[in-house]
Amino acid sequence: MNKSSNLYRDIVSGLLFVTGVFSFMSGEFVISTLLFGVSSLTSNLEFAKPVRI
């Protein structure tokens, strides 16, 4: 497992989550919903890996 990729994914999902919380508090519910969804996807999906033949 590549630790730099995991760190990058953790930083991105954390930033998206915090931005979603701030936009939810400011009343922009559609944008916050999209940010929460993208944050969930980046934390749960594996990035593309090359296929080994």
BAFI-531840 format. One record per residue (C-alpha): x, y, z. Coordinates in steps of 0.5 Angstrom, whole numbers, padded with zeros to 4 digits, always signed. Example, Ala and Ser with C-alpha at 12.3 -4.5 7.8 and 13.67 -1.06 7.14 Angstrom:
2
+0025-0009+0016;+0027-0002+0014;
//
This chain:
53
+0000+0000+0000;+0003+0007-0002;+0003+0011+0004;+0003+0018+0000;-0003+0016-0003;-0007+0015+0003;-0004+0021+0006;-0007+0025+0000;-0013+0022+0000;-0014+0023+0007;-0012+0031+0006;-0017+0031+0001;-0023+0028+0004;-0022+0032+0010;-0022+0039+0007;-0028+0037+0003;-0031+0035+0009;-0029+0041+0013;-0031+0046+0007;-0038+0042+0007;-0039+0044+0014;-0038+0051+0013;-0042+0051+0007;-0048+0048+0011;-0047+0053+0016;-0048+0059+0011;-0054+0056+0008;-0052+0053+0002;-0055+0046+0002;-0054+0044-0005;-0046+0045-0005;-0045+0042+0002;-0049+0036+0000;-0045+0035-0006;-0038+0036-0002;-0041+0031+0003;-0042+0026-0003;-0035+0027-0006;-0032+0027+0001;-0035+0020+0002;-0033+0018-0005;-0026+0020-0004;-0025+0016+0003;-0029+0010+0000;-0026+0009-0007;-0020+0006-0009;-0016+0010-0014;-0015+0007-0021;-0009+0002-0021;-0005-0001-0027;-0007-0007-0029;-0002-0013-0029;-0002-0018-0034;
//
